[in-house]
Amino acid sequence: MWIRDVRPWGGPAADIRLEGEAIAEVCTHGGRGRPRAEGGSPGVSEDGHTEELDGRGRLLLPAFADVHVHLDSTRLGLPFRPHTGGPGVWTMMLNDREHWRDAEVGIVERATHTLGLMIARGTTRVRSFAQVDTDAGLERLEAVLAARDAHRHRAEVQVIAFPQAGLLREQGSAAVLEDALRAGADVVGGIDPCTLDRDPVRHLDIVFDLAQRYAVPVDIHLHEPGELGRFSADLILERTEALGMQGEVLISHGYGLWDGTQEQTTTLVERFAAADIATATIAPGGRQTLPLQQLAEAGVRVGLGEDGQRDYWSPYGNADMLDRTWQLAFTHGFRADELVEHALAVGTRGGAGIMDASLTRLTGVTDRPGLAVGDRADLLLVAGDAPTAAVMDRPTDRTVLHRGRVVADALVLT
């Protein structure tokens, strides 16, 4: 396929040649390559796939990677429901447990619908949690796996078995988590080993033991504040290094990790880099912001996600990672173009590097990877004078490619 007249990362107009799933050539627009189809209309091969795509001068960006989303709790597409959750993780979990089965449509349909919305808006890599506990068993995991299968040609989805209720508070929780790995989960999750389970050693022993036995990565929700959060992170770092799991561990949220002294922050960034521990943020409001520039310069992988999407936890989330990129830039006070574009890089290539640690990672706030020869053709064409303008305006004129094929156009799946 040829993609004609696009501006990679807002640069000069270019023509892009794809071969199979990868970018094979990037050249000046109109300068090289096979002549355009008559009238500029797309050429179509015998098997029905587009051979030429008119970019119409739009921006070309890597497609988004949402690396922290809960597809199993979404209510997108359903009537608005007033928020009924109380304070704290345990209280919110109980509220979700009380209501998730009573939605207007079943959980498979909800998860599949939301994943489709995400793809149509430009996300082709997804890391979704699926709650597994003594209440839900594997029902929520199976729903996310079904959604993944329904969109298997449009997106790459990794599924995290997530013990939202902890591992020690309810008898049998650890066994359900292991059942989820047997059933096909790609990643083993954990959560707040101190504040929720109140036994961090035992909690982390279970999580890392399962990771070792099933050869899967680890993703731990960490909402714990200040020194307590840094204590849990220290235990996670110790296990990562002792077990040789560098590059296979991610700490989600990490709200309390970055509110210490500058010396504490610098030390923690360096330790994350040495152990190749990644982190994912949802760009929350009213929280300590991440030291994004330090993390990038140290080579720490950072990704972005939407978390829950208009669910029983929160009314926020709309399946649009371009919107969440705006939120990342806004909550960090970014105004300079290079910083807003860095937020875009985190939401696209940053998350991709979490799902595939072999990818070249961001090396600073001016790094703009993902559109070079040899890169996988997961791409987003979007209207806008510049990348910063696209983040501010969030236009609907978008075309999405996954593995070299168009999978959505104008917010509609193909």
C-alpha positions in Angstrom: 0.0 0.0 0.0 1.0 3.6 -0.7 -0.2 6.3 1.7 0.1 9.5 -0.2 0.5 13.1 1.1 0.8 12.7 4.9 3.0 14.7 7.4 4.8 12.3 9.7 4.8 13.8 13.2 3.7 17.1 11.5 6.8 17.3 9.3 7.0 17.8 5.5 4.5 16.1 3.2 5.6 12.5 2.5 4.5 9.3 0.7 4.7 6.1 2.7 5.0 2.7 1.2 3.9 -0.3 3.3 5.0 -3.9 2.6 2.9 -6.4 4.5 2.7 -5.2 8.1 5.6 -2.8 8.1 6.7 0.6 6.8 9.0 -0.1 3.8 9.8 3.4 2.5 9.3 7.0 3.4 9.9 9.5 0.6 9.0 13.1 -0.3 5.4 13.5 -1.4 5.2 13.1 -5.2 8.9 12.5 -5.5 9.0 8.7 -6.0 6.9 5.6 -6.2 4.1 4.3 -8.5 1.9 6.9 -10.1 -1.3 7.8 -8.3 -4.6 6.1 -9.3 -6.7 8.1 -11.7 -8.4 11.0 -10.0 -6.7 10.3 -6.7 -9.1 7.5 -5.8 -7.8 4.6 -3.8 -6.6 1.6 -5.8 -8.1 -1.8 -4.6 -6.4 -5.1 -5.0 -8.1 -8.3 -6.1 -8.6 -9.4 -2.5 -10.4 -6.2 -1.7 -7.7 -4.4 0.2 -6.8 -0.8 -0.4 -3.6 -0.4 -2.5 -3.4 3.4 -2.2 -4.7 5.8 0.5 -5.0 9.5 0.0 -3.7 11.1 3.2 -5.1 14.6 2.2 -2.3 16.3 4.0 -3.2 15.0 7.4 -0.8 14.2 10.2 0.7 10.8 10.4 1.2 9.4 13.9 1.8 6.0 15.4 -1.5 4.5 16.5 -2.3 4.8 20.2 -1.6 2.1 22.8 -3.9 2.1 25.8 -2.0 0.2 28.4 -4.3 0.6 31.3 -7.9 0.0 30.7 -10.7 -2.0 32.4 -12.8 -3.3 29.5 -14.7 -5.6 31.9 -16.3 -2.7 33.8 -17.3 -0.3 30.9 -20.7 1.3 30.5 -20.0 3.2 27.3 -23.0 3.2 25.1 -25.5 2.7 27.9 -27.7 5.3 29.6 -25.9 7.5 32.0 -25.9 6.2 35.6 -25.3 8.4 38.6 -22.1 7.7 40.5 -22.7 5.6 43.6 -19.2 4.6 44.7 -17.8 5.6 48.1 -14.2 6.5 49.1 -11.4 4.0 49.0 -10.5 1.0 46.7 -12.3 -1.6 48.8 -15.6 0.4 49.0 -15.5 1.1 45.3 -14.8 -2.5 44.5 -17.9 -3.5 46.6 -20.0 -1.0 44.7 -18.9 -2.4 41.4 -19.5 -5.9 42.6 -23.0 -5.0 43.6 -24.0 -3.6 40.2 -21.9 -5.0 37.3 -24.3 -7.9 36.6 -27.3 -5.5 36.4 -26.3 -3.5 33.3 -28.7 -3.1 30.5 -26.7 -5.5 28.2 -24.3 -8.3 29.0 -20.6 -7.9 29.8 -19.4 -9.5 26.6 -21.4 -7.0 24.5 -20.2 -4.1 26.6 -16.5 -5.0 26.4 -16.7 -5.7 22.7 -18.5 -2.4 22.0 -16.0 -0.3 24.0 -13.0 -2.0 22.3 -14.5 -1.2 18.9 -14.9 2.4 19.9 -11.3 2.6 21.0 -10.1 1.1 17.7 -12.2 3.5 15.7 -10.7 6.4 17.5 -7.1 5.3 16.8 -6.0 2.7 19.4 -4.6 -0.5 18.0 -2.7 -1.8 21.0 -4.6 -2.5 24.2 -3.7 -3.8 27.7 -6.9 -4.5 29.5 -7.5 -5.7 33.0 -10.1 -8.3 33.8 -11.2 -8.7 37.4 -10.9 -12.2 38.8 -12.2 -12.9 42.3 -14.4 -15.2 44.3 -17.5 -13.3 43.2 -16.9 -13.1 39.4 -14.8 -16.2 39.0 -13.6 -16.1 35.4 -16.7 -14.5 33.9 -15.2 -11.0 33.4 -11.9 -12.5 32.1 -13.9 -14.5 29.5 -15.7 -11.4 28.4 -12.5 -9.5 27.7 -11.1 -12.6 25.9 -14.3 -12.6 23.8 -13.9 -8.9 23.0 -10.3 -9.5 22.0 -11.4 -12.3 19.6 -14.1 -10.2 18.1 -11.6 -7.6 17.1 -8.6 -9.8 16.6 -7.9 -8.5 13.1 -8.2 -4.8 14.2 -6.1 -4.6 17.4 -3.5 -6.4 19.5 -4.9 -7.0 23.0 -3.1 -8.3 26.1 -5.3 -9.3 29.0 -4.3 -8.9 32.7 -5.8 -11.2 35.3 -6.5 -8.7 38.0 -7.2 -9.5 41.7 -9.2 -6.2 42.3 -10.3 -7.5 45.7 -6.8 -8.5 46.8 -5.4 -12.0 47.3 -5.7 -12.5 51.1 -9.0 -10.9 52.2 -11.2 -13.6 50.7 -10.4 -17.3 50.8 -9.8 -18.7 47.4 -8.7 -15.5 45.6 -5.2 -16.8 44.8 -6.6 -19.9 43.3 -9.0 -17.9 41.0 -6.0 -15.8 39.9 -4.1 -19.0 38.9 -7.2 -20.3 37.1 -7.2 -17.1 35.1 -3.7 -17.7 33.9 -4.6 -21.3 32.9 -7.6 -19.8 31.0 -5.4 -17.6 28.8 -4.6 -14.4 30.6 -1.3 -12.9 29.3 -0.2 -10.9 32.5 -0.6 -11.5 36.2 -1.8 -8.5 38.3 -1.5 -7.4 41.8 -2.8 -4.5 43.9 -1.9 -2.4 46.9 0.0 -5.1 48.9 0.1 -3.0 52.1 -3.2 -1.1 52.3 -5.5 -3.7 50.8 -4.1 -7.1 51.8 -1.9 -5.7 54.7 0.7 -8.3 54.1 3.0 -7.1 51.3 5.4 -10.0 51.5 2.8 -12.7 51.1 0.9 -10.8 48.4 4.0 -10.2 46.3 5.2 -13.7 46.8 1.9 -15.0 45.3 2.0 -12.7 42.3 5.7 -13.2 41.5 5.5 -17.0 42.0 2.6 -17.2 39.5 4.6 -15.0 37.1 7.5 -17.3 37.3 5.5 -20.5 37.0 3.4 -19.4 34.1 6.2 -17.3 32.4 4.1 -14.1 32.3 4.8 -10.4 33.1 3.5 -8.6 36.2 1.4 -5.5 36.4 0.7 -4.1 39.9 -1.9 -1.3 40.7 -0.2 0.9 43.3 -2.5 3.5 44.8 -0.6 3.7 48.1 0.5 7.1 49.4 3.9 8.6 50.0 6.4 6.5 52.0 4.1 3.5 52.0 3.9 3.5 48.2 7.7 3.8 48.0 8.0 0.9 50.4 5.8 -1.3 48.2 7.8 -0.2 45.2 11.0 -1.1 46.9 9.7 -4.6 47.5 8.7 -4.9 43.9 12.1 -3.7 42.7 13.8 -6.3 45.0 11.8 -9.2 43.6 12.2 -8.0 40.0 16.0 -8.0 40.3 16.3 -11.1 42.4 14.2 -13.2 40.0 15.8 -11.7 36.9 12.5 -10.3 35.7 13.9 -7.0 34.3 11.7 -5.7 31.5 8.7 -7.8 32.7 7.2 -5.7 35.5 5.0 -2.6 35.4 3.7 -0.5 38.3 0.4 1.1 37.4 -0.6 4.5 38.8 2.1 4.9 41.5 0.3 7.9 42.8 2.5 8.2 45.9 5.9 7.5 44.4 6.7 11.0 43.1 5.7 13.3 46.0 8.9 13.0 47.9 12.1 15.0 47.7 13.9 15.5 44.5 16.6 13.2 45.7 14.1 10.5 46.4 12.5 11.0 42.9 15.9 10.8 41.2 16.9 7.7 43.1 13.6 6.0 42.3 13.9 6.9 38.6 17.4 5.4 38.5 16.2 2.2 40.2 13.3 1.9 37.7 15.7 2.3 34.9 18.2 -0.2 36.2 15.5 -2.9 36.8 13.7 -1.9 33.6 10.4 -1.5 35.4 7.8 0.3 33.4 4.9 2.5 34.6 1.5 3.4 33.3 -0.5 6.5 34.1 -4.1 7.5 33.5 -3.2 11.3 33.9 -5.3 11.7 37.0 -6.4 15.1 38.2 -5.5 16.4 41.7 -2.5 14.0 42.0 1.2 14.3 41.9 2.3 14.4 38.3 4.9 12.0 36.9 8.5 13.3 36.3 8.0 12.6 32.6 11.2 14.2 31.4 13.4 12.4 33.9 11.7 9.1 33.2 12.2 9.5 29.4 15.8 10.6 29.7 16.6 7.6 31.9 15.0 5.3 29.4 12.1 4.2 31.7 9.1 3.0 29.7 6.0 5.1 30.4 2.5 4.4 28.9 -0.9 6.0 29.1 -4.4 4.5 29.6 -8.0 5.4 30.1 -8.6 3.2 33.2 -12.4 2.6 33.6 -14.7 4.2 31.1 -17.9 5.6 32.4 -18.3 2.6 34.8 -19.2 1.9 38.4 -15.9 3.5 39.5 -16.0 6.8 37.6 -18.0 8.8 35.0 -14.8 9.6 33.1 -13.4 7.9 30.0 -14.8 8.0 26.4 -12.6 5.5 24.5 -10.6 8.2 22.9 -6.9 8.2 23.7 -6.4 11.5 21.8 -8.6 13.0 24.5 -6.6 11.3 27.2 -3.4 12.6 25.7 -4.9 16.1 26.1 -5.5 15.2 29.7 -1.9 14.1 30.2 -0.6 17.3 28.8 -3.1 19.4 30.8 -2.5 17.8 34.1 1.3 18.3 33.7 0.9 21.9 32.7 2.4 21.5 29.2 2.2 24.4 26.9 5.3 24.1 24.7 4.8 22.2 21.5 7.6 19.7 22.2 6.1 18.8 25.6 2.5 18.4 24.2 4.0 16.2 21.4 5.9 14.2 24.1 2.5 13.5 25.7 1.5 12.1 22.2 4.7 10.0 22.1 3.9 8.6 25.5 0.3 7.7 24.4 1.5 6.1 21.2 5.0 4.6 21.1 5.5 4.8 24.8 2.6 2.3 25.4 3.7 0.2 22.5 7.1 -0.3 24.2 5.3 -1.6 27.2 3.5 -4.2 25.2 6.7 -5.1 23.3 9.8 -4.3 25.4 12.0 -5.0 22.3 10.8 -1.7 20.6 13.0 1.3 20.7 12.0 3.3 23.7 11.7 7.1 24.1 15.0 8.7 25.0 13.8 12.2 25.8 11.0 14.7 25.3 12.0 15.4 21.7 12.1 11.8 20.6 9.4 11.0 18.0 9.7 7.3 17.0 7.3 4.9 15.4 7.2 6.0 11.8 10.6 4.8 10.4 11.3 2.1 7.9 10.9 -1.3 9.5 8.3 -0.1 12.1 5.1 -2.0 12.2 2.4 -0.1 10.3 0.0 0.7 13.2 -0.8 4.2 12.2 -3.2 7.1 12.7 -4.0 9.7 10.1 -5.6 12.7 11.7 -6.5 16.2 10.7 -4.6 19.1 12.2 -2.2 21.9 11.4 0.3 20.4 13.9 0.4 17.5 16.4 -0.3 20.0 19.2 -3.4 21.3 17.3 -4.7 17.7 17.0 -4.3 17.2 20.7 -6.2 20.4 21.5 -8.9 19.9 18.9 -9.3 16.1 18.9 -10.8 16.1 15.3 -12.9 13.3 14.0 -11.2 13.1 10.6 -9.2 10.0 11.4 -8.1 6.9 9.5 -6.6 4.0 11.5 -4.3 1.2 10.3 -3.4 -2.0 12.1 -0.6 -4.1 10.8 -0.7 -2.3 7.4 -4.5 -2.5 6.8 -7.2 0.1 7.3 -9.4 -0.9 10.2 -11.4 2.3 10.7 -12.2 5.6 9.0 -14.1 8.6 10.2 -14.6 6.9 13.6 -16.3 3.9 11.9 -14.8 0.4 11.9 -14.1 -1.2 8.5 
